[in-house]
Amino acid sequence: MSEIHRIRWTDGDTEHTVRWHSETGLPLPRRVVPADDRLGADAAHRLACEGTALLWQGDYHQARQLLRALGRRVDRKPPPAAAASPAAAFHLQRRAAGHRARVLGKLLVPLREDHTLDLRRAPDVRAACTEAYGPPRQGPSVVSLRELLGVIGAHQWRTKGVEIPAIGARIHPHYGVFSPVRGEYLDLVARAPLPAAAYDGTAFDVGTGTGVLAAVLAHREVQRVVATDSNPRALACAADNMRRLGLTRRVEITAGLFPRGRAALVVCNPPWLPAKPNSPLEQGVYDPKGAMLRAFLSGLSRHLLPGGEGWLIMSDLPEHLGLRAPDELRSAITSAGLHVTDRLDTHPRHHRPSDPTDPLHAARTAEITSLWRLRATE
């Protein structure tokens, strides 16, 4: 956060001013009141819905219980009437998720200058906060408990890692970097036929994130991979994973969209949903107006060697949700001076298609993930 914001509250006759910190883009609370174990869930829910932030000063485990209780009260709201279209259902769900995040984000907790959580029976969150927020340097702060739990969870994922069968090793996602939990697209990259020149040449991994696709390509004996990203967190994460995997000599990490030069293979797995993210942490999933997808397609032919291929990994969920016209992707490919030589398809393996209560159940059931093999049109 480049600009320092401060929240203010009064406890008795004493006025307090402390730095406000949010990595998820929560707005600065305008009204803050102290809260502890005596505050009931109904009263807390009413205050949070009115826009009042609750600065917790009691027991850590009681705070977590209150957060769960707030979640139940938000979810108790009667579901909206059936949407007229899949796109309307998607936007209603996004709006509900945004409301839920705003309400639950009103429960705040204090951090000391060294990132110690200043509550009774609190766990040691210093390592998790340092990974997400950077070294302590600006005094005490106040954060959303919901966001802090996300920071703790990200620390656990980073420590444990995600098993990637395609490389026979683990990838360790950092806070704010999309975790490679959708294994079906990794399988596509692991089995797609490589262009012959890629074995002895260079491949680009555009929008590398954790670096997982760069690692898959290196595991397939591609001699050199240049991986790019515009997110500083992703660049640090990918570099960390290449060190863990012993691939620093074969995989170069650099900032931007396309690296300089041309390659025999250019791979990209852009965010799949052309919609606005609700927070910076959702940018790995949501791509407003398909901006990254179009930037990749428009620049691909200029970065391919003669006979080289571009691999675009995409889900067709936006088509099933009515967020993208059925022929829009193919039209964008053609308009970029590219043609499709092949397409490898697979079905998602996550749990959501099996949940009939999901308002987007029909679209998720029909979803297909594809690897589009593209070449420049002669």
C-alpha positions in Angstrom: 0.0 0.0 0.0 1.6 3.2 -1.1 -0.7 5.6 0.8 -1.0 5.2 4.5 -4.6 5.4 5.8 -5.5 5.6 9.5 -8.6 4.6 11.3 -9.9 6.4 14.4 -12.0 5.2 17.3 -12.8 6.3 20.9 -12.5 3.9 23.9 -14.0 5.7 26.8 -12.4 9.2 26.9 -9.4 8.1 24.9 -9.1 8.6 21.1 -7.0 6.1 19.2 -5.5 6.4 15.7 -3.9 3.4 14.0 -2.8 2.5 10.5 -5.4 0.7 8.4 -4.1 -2.2 6.2 -6.0 -4.1 3.6 -4.5 -6.2 0.7 -8.0 -7.1 -0.6 -9.0 -3.5 -1.3 -11.4 -3.0 1.6 -12.3 0.7 2.0 -11.1 2.6 5.0 -13.8 2.2 7.7 -15.5 5.5 8.5 -16.9 4.5 11.8 -15.2 2.1 14.2 -16.4 1.0 17.7 -14.6 -1.3 20.1 -16.1 -4.8 20.6 -15.4 -7.8 22.8 -16.9 -11.1 24.0 -20.0 -9.3 25.3 -21.2 -8.3 21.9 -23.9 -10.6 20.5 -24.0 -11.8 16.9 -27.3 -10.1 16.1 -26.1 -6.7 17.3 -22.8 -7.2 15.5 -24.6 -8.1 12.3 -26.8 -5.0 12.5 -23.8 -2.7 13.1 -21.8 -4.3 10.2 -24.7 -4.0 7.8 -25.0 -0.3 8.8 -21.4 0.1 7.9 -19.9 0.2 11.4 -16.6 -1.6 11.8 -16.0 -3.6 15.0 -12.5 -3.5 16.4 -12.2 -6.7 18.4 -10.5 -6.5 21.8 -11.4 -9.9 23.3 -10.5 -13.5 22.8 -9.2 -14.7 19.3 -11.3 -17.8 19.2 -14.4 -15.8 20.2 -13.7 -13.5 17.3 -13.6 -16.4 14.9 -16.9 -17.7 16.3 -18.4 -14.3 15.8 -17.2 -14.2 12.2 -18.8 -17.5 11.5 -22.0 -16.3 13.1 -22.0 -13.2 11.0 -21.6 -15.4 7.9 -24.6 -17.5 8.9 -26.7 -14.3 9.3 -25.6 -12.9 5.9 -26.4 -16.3 4.3 -29.8 -16.4 6.0 -31.1 -13.7 3.6 -33.7 -15.2 1.3 -32.2 -16.2 -2.0 -33.2 -13.9 -4.9 -35.8 -15.0 -7.4 -34.6 -17.2 -10.2 -32.5 -15.2 -12.7 -33.7 -14.7 -16.2 -30.5 -15.9 -17.7 -27.2 -17.5 -16.7 -25.5 -14.2 -17.0 -28.0 -12.6 -14.7 -27.5 -15.5 -12.2 -23.7 -14.9 -12.4 -24.0 -11.2 -11.7 -26.4 -11.8 -8.8 -24.0 -14.3 -7.3 -21.1 -11.8 -7.7 -23.1 -9.1 -6.0 -24.1 -11.4 -3.1 -20.5 -12.4 -2.7 -19.4 -8.7 -2.6 -22.0 -7.9 0.0 -20.9 -10.9 2.1 -17.3 -9.8 1.9 -18.2 -6.2 2.9 -20.2 -7.3 5.9 -17.7 -9.9 7.2 -14.9 -7.4 6.5 -16.2 -5.2 9.2 -14.8 -7.4 12.0 -11.3 -6.0 12.6 -8.4 -7.1 14.8 -5.2 -5.3 15.9 -1.7 -6.2 14.9 1.3 -4.9 16.9 4.3 -3.4 15.2 6.0 -6.8 14.8 2.9 -8.4 13.2 1.9 -10.0 16.5 -1.9 -10.5 16.8 -2.9 -8.4 19.9 -5.7 -10.7 21.2 -6.0 -13.2 24.0 -5.1 -16.8 22.9 -4.0 -15.6 19.5 -1.8 -17.8 17.3 1.6 -16.6 16.1 0.8 -15.0 12.7 4.1 -13.1 12.3 5.5 -15.3 9.5 2.2 -15.3 7.6 1.9 -11.5 7.9 5.4 -10.9 6.8 4.9 -13.1 3.7 1.8 -11.2 2.8 2.5 -7.7 4.0 6.3 -7.5 4.0 8.6 -6.8 6.9 7.2 -4.9 9.8 8.1 -1.2 9.4 5.2 1.2 10.0 4.0 0.6 13.5 0.8 -1.1 14.7 -2.1 -1.7 12.3 -5.6 -2.9 12.1 -6.8 -5.5 9.6 -9.9 -7.4 8.8 -10.1 -10.7 10.6 -11.5 -12.3 7.4 -8.5 -11.1 5.4 -6.1 -12.2 8.2 -7.5 -15.7 8.1 -6.9 -15.7 4.3 -3.3 -14.6 5.0 -2.9 -17.5 7.5 -4.4 -20.0 5.0 -2.1 -18.7 2.3 0.9 -19.3 4.6 -0.2 -22.9 5.2 -0.6 -23.5 1.4 2.8 -21.9 0.8 4.4 -24.1 3.5 2.7 -27.3 2.4 2.6 -26.7 -1.4 0.3 -28.2 -4.1 1.3 -31.6 -5.5 1.6 -31.4 -9.3 1.7 -35.0 -10.8 2.9 -33.6 -14.2 6.3 -32.6 -12.6 6.4 -35.1 -9.7 6.9 -32.3 -7.2 5.1 -29.5 -5.4 4.4 -25.9 -6.3 4.3 -23.5 -3.4 1.8 -20.6 -4.1 2.4 -17.3 -2.4 -0.3 -15.0 -0.9 -2.1 -13.2 -3.8 -1.0 -15.6 -6.5 -3.6 -18.0 -7.9 -3.0 -21.6 -6.7 -2.8 -24.3 -9.4 -5.6 -26.4 -8.0 -7.3 -27.0 -11.3 -5.2 -29.9 -12.4 -7.0 -30.7 -15.6 -5.4 -27.8 -17.5 -1.9 -28.9 -16.3 -2.6 -32.3 -17.8 -3.4 -30.7 -21.1 0.0 -28.9 -21.2 1.7 -32.1 -20.1 0.4 -34.2 -23.0 0.0 -31.8 -25.9 2.4 -32.5 -28.8 5.4 -30.1 -28.5 6.6 -28.3 -31.7 9.9 -29.9 -32.7 11.8 -26.7 -32.4 10.8 -26.3 -28.7 13.0 -29.2 -27.5 16.2 -27.4 -28.4 14.8 -23.9 -28.4 12.9 -21.4 -26.2 9.3 -21.4 -24.9 7.5 -18.4 -23.4 5.1 -18.8 -20.4 3.0 -15.6 -20.5 1.3 -14.8 -17.2 3.2 -17.4 -15.3 1.7 -17.0 -11.8 3.3 -19.6 -9.6 5.5 -20.7 -12.5 3.7 -24.1 -12.7 3.4 -24.1 -16.5 7.1 -23.1 -16.9 8.0 -26.0 -14.7 5.8 -28.4 -16.7 7.5 -27.3 -19.9 11.0 -27.7 -18.4 10.0 -31.1 -17.1 9.1 -32.0 -20.8 12.7 -31.2 -21.8 12.1 -27.7 -23.2 15.6 -26.4 -22.9 14.8 -22.8 -22.0 11.7 -21.1 -20.7 11.1 -17.4 -20.2 8.2 -16.8 -17.9 6.5 -13.4 -17.5 4.0 -11.7 -15.2 2.9 -8.2 -14.4 2.2 -9.0 -10.7 5.2 -8.6 -8.5 3.9 -11.2 -6.1 3.7 -13.7 -9.0 7.3 -12.9 -10.1 8.6 -13.5 -6.6 6.5 -16.7 -6.3 7.6 -18.1 -9.6 11.3 -17.4 -8.8 10.9 -19.1 -5.4 9.4 -22.2 -7.1 12.1 -22.4 -9.7 14.7 -22.3 -6.9 12.9 -25.1 -5.1 12.8 -27.2 -8.2 16.4 -26.5 -9.3 15.3 -24.9 -12.5 16.8 -21.4 -12.2 19.3 -22.1 -15.0 16.6 -23.1 -17.5 13.7 -20.8 -16.5 14.1 -17.1 -16.6 11.5 -14.9 -14.8 10.8 -11.4 -16.1 8.2 -8.7 -15.8 5.7 -7.8 -18.5 3.4 -9.6 -20.9 5.6 -10.8 -23.7 9.4 -11.1 -23.4 11.6 -9.8 -26.1 12.2 -12.0 -29.2 10.4 -15.0 -30.5 9.9 -18.6 -29.4 9.0 -21.9 -30.8 6.2 -22.2 -28.2 4.3 -19.5 -26.4 1.9 -20.7 -23.6 -0.7 -18.6 -21.9 -3.4 -19.5 -19.3 -5.1 -16.1 -18.8 -7.9 -15.4 -16.3 -11.0 -17.2 -17.7 -13.9 -15.0 -16.7 -14.3 -11.7 -18.5 -15.7 -9.8 -15.5 -14.5 -7.2 -13.0 -12.7 -8.6 -9.9 -14.1 -7.6 -6.5 -10.5 -7.3 -5.1 -6.9 -7.4 -6.3 -6.7 -11.0 -5.2 -9.3 -12.0 -7.7 -7.3 -10.9 -10.7 -6.1 -14.4 -11.3 -9.7 -15.4 -12.1 -11.4 -12.3 -13.6 -10.1 -10.5 -16.7 -12.2 -7.3 -17.3 -13.5 -7.3 -20.8 -11.0 -10.1 -21.6 -8.2 -7.6 -21.8 -5.3 -10.0 -21.1 -6.8 -12.6 -23.5 -7.0 -10.1 -26.3 -3.5 -8.7 -25.6 -2.1 -12.2 -25.8 -3.8 -13.0 -29.1 -2.9 -9.7 -30.7 0.8 -10.0 -29.8 1.2 -13.8 -30.3 2.1 -13.9 -34.0 4.9 -11.3 -33.5 6.5 -13.6 -30.9 6.3 -16.9 -32.7 9.2 -18.3 -34.7 8.3 -19.7 -38.2 6.4 -22.9 -37.6 6.0 -22.1 -33.9 2.8 -22.6 -31.9 0.8 -20.7 -29.3 -1.0 -22.7 -26.7 -4.0 -20.9 -25.2 -5.6 -22.6 -22.2 -9.2 -21.5 -21.6 -12.5 -22.7 -20.1 -15.7 -22.3 -22.0 -17.6 -21.4 -18.8 -18.0 -17.8 -20.0 -19.9 -19.0 -23.0 -22.2 -21.1 -20.8 -22.8 -18.1 -18.5 -23.5 -15.8 -21.4 -20.5 -13.6 -20.7 -18.9 -14.4 -24.1 -20.7 -15.1 -27.3 -20.2 -18.7 -28.6 -18.1 -17.6 -31.6 -16.3 -14.7 -30.0 -13.1 -16.5 -29.1 -12.7 -18.0 -32.6 -13.4 -14.6 -34.1 -10.7 -13.0 -31.9 -8.2 -15.7 -32.9 -8.9 -15.1 -36.6 -8.8 -11.3 -36.2 -5.3 -11.6 -34.6 -4.0 -13.3 -37.7 -4.0 -16.8 -36.2 -5.6 -20.1 -37.0 -6.4 -23.2 -34.9 -4.5 -26.3 -35.8 -5.9 -28.5 -33.0 -7.8 -28.3 -29.7 -7.5 -30.7 -26.7 -10.4 -30.8 -24.4 -11.0 -32.1 -20.8 -13.7 -31.8 -18.2 -13.1 -30.1 -14.8 -12.5 -32.3 -11.8 -13.4 -29.9 -9.1 -16.5 -30.4 -6.8 -18.7 -27.6 -8.0 -20.3 -29.4 -11.0 -21.7 -32.0 -8.5 -23.5 -29.3 -6.4 -27.1 -29.0 -7.7 -27.8 -26.1 -5.2 -25.2 -23.9 -7.0 -27.1 -21.2 -9.0 -24.5 -21.8 -11.8 -24.8 -25.6 -11.7 -26.0 -26.0 -15.3 -23.1 -23.9 -16.7 -20.5 -25.6 -14.5 -21.8 -29.1 -15.5 -21.3 -28.2 -19.2 -17.9 -26.6 -18.8 -15.0 -27.8 -20.9 -11.4 -26.8 -20.5 -9.4 -26.6 -23.7 -5.9 -26.1 -25.0 -6.1 -24.3 -28.3 -3.0 -24.9 -30.5 -2.6 -21.8 -32.6 -0.3 -20.8 -35.4 0.2 -17.6 -37.4 -1.7 -17.5 -40.6 0.6 -17.5 -43.6 
